[in-house]
Amino acid sequence: MTPTKRKRWSQRVTEKSNALDLEPGVFTFENPADIARSLKRSAECSDRRKADPFRSAMSMLTFYINRAGRQLHASQRARLEAAKDELRALFARPRRISCRSKDK
């Protein structure tokens, strides 16, 4: 496998996910609520997903954040993390409490 193909497999997953048909540029939207609404629409309209719509949408968002890694600008990461909270609100799921202490 060439280095180019190896580096871009996550982009192919994002663009051609077998579970969700994502709106183009969804992860670059400025408003976290817009990102969450788009992911919710995609998850609810998909008939190929293996999990419930909330899990599918949250998994795709987490996948994108994790694969971007250090290359993701801090402001974009904050926007995507805020989109997670928006997604939880849209699906009426409780906010997850982190075990990590901010004092550390």
N, C-alpha and C positions, 0 to 999 in steps of 0.2 A: 504494500500500500504506500502510495507517495505521501510525503509530509503534508501536502495541500489537502488531500482527502482526509487524512487523519485529523487535521486541525478543524475541519469544517463539519464533522458529523453532527455536532450539536446544533448547528445552524439548520441542517437538513431536518433534524427532529422538530425544531421549532416551526419550520415552514411547512413540513409535510407530515405532521403528527397524524398517526392513525386514529387518535382519539378525538382530536379537536380540529376544526377548521378555523384558524385564528384570523382575525382581521389584520390586514397588512399594517405593520408598524405599531401594533398594540402596545408593545413594551416601551415605546418612545413617547407615548402620549404624555402631556404635561400634567394632567390632572389625575391623581390616583383613583378617584371615583370613576373616571372614564375608562381607565384600565380595568377596574373591577367589573364594571357593567359589561364591557366587551367580552371579558373572559366568561362571565356568567351566561351571556347570550350564547356564546360558542358552546359552552358545556351543556346547556339545556337543549340546544338544537341538535347536538350530536347523537346519532343512534349507534355509534361505533365504540363509545367509551365503555370501559370495563367496571368503573366505579360510579358512585353517585356524582351528580354534577358539581357539588362543592369540592369533593376530593379531586376530581379531574382538573378543575380550574386552579385550585390551590397547588396541585402538583406541577402543572405547567408553569405557573408563576415561580415557584421555588426552583424548578429545574433551570429556568432562565437565569435567575439570580446566582445560583450555584455555578453554572457553567461560565458565566461572565467573569466571575472571580475578581481578581485584582484590577482587571481592565475596566470594571464598572465604576464610573465616577461616583463619588460619595453622594452627590445630590440625586443622581439617578437611583442609586441603591435606596436612599431614604424614601424616594417617591414610590419605588416598588414595594418596600416594606409597608408603607402607608396603604398601598393598594391591597395588601393582605388583610389589613384591618377593615378596609372598605368591603372586601369580599366576604369577610366574616359577618359584617353587618347586613349585607344584602341577603345572605342565606340564614340570617338570624342565629348565628353560631356565637357562643361566648368567646371573648378575647382570651387567647392563650396566655397563661401566666408563666413567665420565664423563671427558671430556677437560678439563673445567674444573678449575682448581686452586683449592683452598680458601684458599690464601694470598693470593689477589687481593682 
